[in-house]
Amino acid sequence: PPLVQSCASFEDGCLQDWDLMCKVLLQDDGDEALEGDQKETLLKILIASLSVCSSGEPKRKGKGRQETKESATAVLVSHLPKLLMSLGTEVPKMTLLMRLVSQLEFQAVTSQHKKDMDTIVSEVCEAILKGQDTLLFTAACEALEALCSEDYCLRHMADPKIFLLQEKLCQHLEAAKTSFLKTGKLNLTQTLWIQRLVLVGNVTNVCSPESQPQALEAVLEMLRRSTLEGDETRLQTDAGCLLCHFACQSVCWL
């Protein structure tokens, strides 16, 4: 069977045929097409195998694990746009795809992957903005961290989309601030937007001069208003903790 043939020896622990595994995931027709839960299992195998490639020394001669991970990344990046389009409508599979992105070795990305990387970065940012599931946008933030943490040849391509993501999140923060100063409350949706902003702030400098420096001012104004003696405006505990966390993040980025 293709799945068995694509696997390396148990001693090595890494897949051999990443291209075949991606094609199996994309196959929707025919006797060999996988069911939904089978595709989730195969995605977990890909993630686990890629994780193994990133640690330890190879136990046999031949390609080292880092080299294996780089070659796997080159294949996976070329398939990920189609995988995201095919499987990304289902939250569990999209979450796994985000986890797969976070495991990639982006040093292996070349100019040939320009279009593929553009799609991947867009989908990661979109998952953070629109994902309603906590596990999904947490996984998407981990993918964003991987995209931001390495110096690779297409790293500059991610910046405009990340700046746009930060801008949209800060627009929601500004709307939440305006509402809070008028009503003295934050609703659940506004609190969730702040939570997304905090998660993104963990991996990117939202308040940098090049991005959204006014975000910290908005947060501090809400915190200051909430602590004024005699003012009926009070932040809920969870929202207050999130805003304090974001303020600390911003200082740490300085």
C-alpha positions as CSV (number, residue, x, y, z in Angstrom):
1,P,0.0,0.0,0.0
2,P,1.2,3.6,-0.7
3,L,1.2,4.5,3.0
4,V,3.4,1.6,4.0
5,Q,5.7,2.1,1.0
6,S,6.2,5.8,1.8
7,C,7.5,5.1,5.3
8,A,11.1,4.8,6.2
9,S,12.4,2.1,8.5
10,F,11.3,2.2,12.1
11,E,14.9,3.0,12.9
12,D,14.9,6.3,11.1
13,G,11.3,7.3,11.9
14,C,10.8,9.8,9.0
15,L,8.6,9.5,6.0
16,Q,10.3,8.9,2.6
17,D,7.7,10.0,0.2
18,W,6.1,13.3,1.4
19,D,4.8,14.0,-2.1
20,L,2.8,10.8,-2.2
21,M,1.3,11.4,1.2
22,C,0.2,14.9,0.1
23,K,-1.4,13.4,-3.1
24,V,-3.2,10.8,-1.0
25,L,-4.6,13.6,1.2
26,L,-5.8,15.5,-1.9
27,Q,-7.4,12.5,-3.5
28,D,-11.2,12.7,-3.2
29,D,-12.3,10.1,-5.8
30,G,-11.5,6.5,-6.4
31,D,-11.1,3.4,-4.2
32,E,-8.0,4.8,-2.5
33,A,-9.6,8.1,-1.4
34,L,-9.4,8.5,2.4
35,E,-12.4,9.2,4.7
36,G,-12.4,12.4,6.8
37,D,-11.0,10.7,10.0
38,Q,-8.4,8.9,8.0
39,K,-7.2,12.2,6.5
40,E,-6.9,13.6,10.0
41,T,-4.8,10.6,11.1
42,L,-2.5,11.0,8.1
43,L,-2.1,14.7,8.9
44,K,-1.1,13.7,12.4
45,I,1.5,11.3,11.0
46,L,2.9,14.0,8.8
47,I,3.2,16.4,11.8
48,A,4.8,13.7,14.0
49,S,7.3,12.6,11.3
50,L,8.3,16.2,10.6
51,S,8.8,16.8,14.3
52,V,11.1,13.7,14.5
53,C,13.1,15.1,11.6
54,S,13.9,18.2,13.7
55,S,15.5,16.5,16.6
56,G,18.4,14.2,17.4
57,E,21.0,12.7,15.2
58,P,20.3,10.3,12.3
59,K,20.6,6.7,13.3
60,R,21.7,5.5,9.9
61,K,24.0,6.8,7.1
62,G,22.6,8.9,4.4
63,K,20.6,12.1,4.7
64,G,20.7,13.8,8.1
65,R,17.4,14.7,9.7
66,Q,17.8,18.4,9.1
67,E,18.4,17.7,5.4
68,T,15.3,15.4,5.5
69,K,13.3,18.1,7.1
70,E,14.4,20.7,4.5
71,S,13.5,18.4,1.6
72,A,10.2,17.6,3.2
73,T,9.5,21.3,3.7
74,A,10.1,22.0,0.0
75,V,7.5,19.3,-0.9
76,L,5.0,20.3,1.7
77,V,5.1,24.0,0.9
78,S,4.3,23.3,-2.8
79,H,1.2,21.2,-1.7
80,L,0.0,23.3,1.2
81,P,-2.1,25.8,-0.8
82,K,-4.2,22.9,-2.3
83,L,-4.4,21.2,1.0
84,L,-5.6,24.4,2.7
85,M,-8.2,24.8,0.0
86,S,-9.3,21.2,0.0
87,L,-9.3,20.6,3.8
88,G,-9.4,24.0,5.3
89,T,-13.2,24.2,5.5
90,E,-13.2,21.8,8.4
91,V,-11.8,23.1,11.7
92,P,-10.0,19.9,13.0
93,K,-8.2,19.5,9.7
94,M,-7.4,23.2,9.4
95,T,-6.0,23.1,12.9
96,L,-3.7,20.2,12.0
97,L,-2.6,22.1,8.8
98,M,-1.7,25.1,10.9
99,R,0.4,22.8,13.2
100,L,2.0,21.4,10.1
101,V,3.0,24.9,9.0
102,S,4.6,25.5,12.4
103,Q,6.9,22.5,12.0
104,L,8.3,23.5,8.6
105,E,12.0,24.4,8.0
106,F,11.5,27.7,6.1
107,Q,15.3,27.9,5.3
108,A,14.4,25.4,2.6
109,V,12.0,27.8,0.9
110,T,13.2,29.3,-2.3
111,S,12.0,31.9,-4.8
112,Q,10.2,29.1,-6.6
113,H,7.8,28.9,-3.6
114,K,6.9,32.6,-3.8
115,K,3.2,32.0,-4.8
116,D,2.8,29.1,-2.4
117,M,4.2,31.1,0.5
118,D,2.0,34.0,-0.3
119,T,-1.1,31.7,0.0
120,I,0.2,30.0,3.2
121,V,0.8,33.4,5.0
122,S,-2.6,34.6,3.9
123,E,-4.4,31.5,5.2
124,V,-2.5,31.7,8.5
125,C,-3.6,35.3,9.0
126,E,-7.1,34.5,7.9
127,A,-7.3,31.7,10.4
128,I,-6.4,34.1,13.2
129,L,-8.9,36.6,12.1
130,K,-11.9,34.3,11.4
131,G,-11.3,31.1,13.3
132,Q,-13.9,30.7,16.0
133,D,-12.2,27.7,17.6
134,T,-9.7,28.4,20.3
135,L,-7.4,25.4,19.2
136,L,-7.5,26.7,15.6
137,F,-6.4,30.2,16.2
138,T,-3.9,29.1,18.8
139,A,-2.4,26.7,16.2
140,A,-2.5,29.6,13.7
141,C,-0.6,31.8,16.0
142,E,2.1,29.1,16.4
143,A,2.3,29.0,12.6
144,L,2.6,32.7,12.5
145,E,5.5,32.5,15.0
146,A,7.3,30.0,12.8
147,L,6.8,32.3,9.8
148,C,8.2,35.3,11.8
149,S,11.0,33.7,13.7
150,E,13.3,32.6,10.9
151,D,15.5,34.6,8.5
152,Y,14.7,32.9,5.2
153,C,14.8,34.2,1.6
154,L,11.0,34.9,1.4
155,R,10.7,36.3,5.0
156,H,10.0,39.8,3.6
157,M,6.8,38.5,1.9
158,A,5.1,37.8,5.2
159,D,5.5,41.3,6.6
160,P,2.8,43.2,4.6
161,K,0.2,40.5,5.5
162,I,1.3,40.5,9.1
163,F,1.0,44.3,9.3
164,L,-2.5,44.1,7.8
165,L,-3.4,41.4,10.4
166,Q,-2.1,43.7,13.2
167,E,-4.0,46.6,11.7
168,K,-7.3,44.8,11.6
169,L,-6.9,43.5,15.2
170,C,-6.1,47.0,16.4
171,Q,-9.2,48.3,14.7
172,H,-11.2,45.9,16.8
173,L,-9.3,47.0,19.9
174,E,-10.1,50.7,19.1
175,A,-13.8,49.8,18.7
176,A,-13.7,47.9,22.0
177,K,-12.1,50.9,23.7
178,T,-14.8,53.3,22.4
179,S,-17.6,51.0,23.5
180,F,-15.9,50.5,26.9
181,L,-15.5,54.2,27.6
182,K,-19.2,54.7,26.7
183,T,-20.8,51.7,28.4
184,G,-18.3,50.6,31.0
185,K,-18.4,47.1,29.7
186,L,-16.8,44.8,27.1
187,N,-19.0,42.1,25.6
188,L,-17.7,38.5,24.8
189,T,-16.9,39.3,21.2
190,Q,-14.8,42.3,22.1
191,T,-13.0,40.3,24.7
192,L,-12.3,37.5,22.2
193,W,-10.8,40.1,19.8
194,I,-8.5,41.3,22.6
195,Q,-7.5,37.7,23.2
196,R,-6.5,37.3,19.5
197,L,-4.5,40.5,19.8
198,V,-2.7,39.1,22.8
199,L,-1.9,35.9,21.0
200,V,-0.5,37.7,18.0
201,G,1.4,40.1,20.4
202,N,3.2,37.0,21.8
203,V,4.9,36.4,18.5
204,T,5.0,39.8,16.8
205,N,5.7,43.4,17.9
206,V,2.2,44.9,17.4
207,C,3.2,48.2,18.9
208,S,6.3,48.9,16.9
209,P,6.6,52.3,15.3
210,E,6.2,50.6,11.9
211,S,3.0,48.9,12.9
212,Q,0.4,50.0,15.5
213,P,2.1,52.1,18.2
214,Q,-1.3,53.5,19.2
215,A,-2.5,50.1,20.4
216,L,-0.6,50.4,23.7
217,E,-2.1,53.9,24.3
218,A,-5.6,52.4,23.8
219,V,-4.9,49.6,26.2
220,L,-3.4,51.9,28.9
221,E,-6.4,54.3,28.6
222,M,-8.8,51.4,29.2
223,L,-6.8,50.3,32.2
224,R,-6.4,53.8,33.6
225,R,-10.2,54.4,33.2
226,S,-11.0,51.2,34.9
227,T,-8.9,52.1,38.0
228,L,-10.2,55.6,38.5
229,E,-11.7,56.0,42.0
230,G,-15.4,56.7,41.9
231,D,-15.7,55.8,38.2
232,E,-18.3,53.1,37.5
233,T,-16.4,51.9,34.5
234,R,-14.8,48.6,35.5
235,L,-13.1,45.9,33.4
236,Q,-14.2,42.3,33.8
237,T,-11.4,40.2,35.3
238,D,-10.6,38.3,32.1
239,A,-10.5,41.4,29.9
240,G,-8.4,43.2,32.5
241,C,-5.9,40.4,32.6
242,L,-5.7,40.3,28.8
243,L,-5.1,44.0,28.6
244,C,-2.4,43.9,31.3
245,H,-0.8,41.0,29.5
246,F,-0.7,43.0,26.3
247,A,0.8,46.0,28.0
248,C,3.5,43.8,29.5
249,Q,4.2,42.3,26.1
250,S,4.5,45.7,24.5
251,V,7.1,46.7,27.1
252,C,9.1,43.5,26.6
253,W,9.3,44.1,22.8
254,L,11.0,47.5,23.4
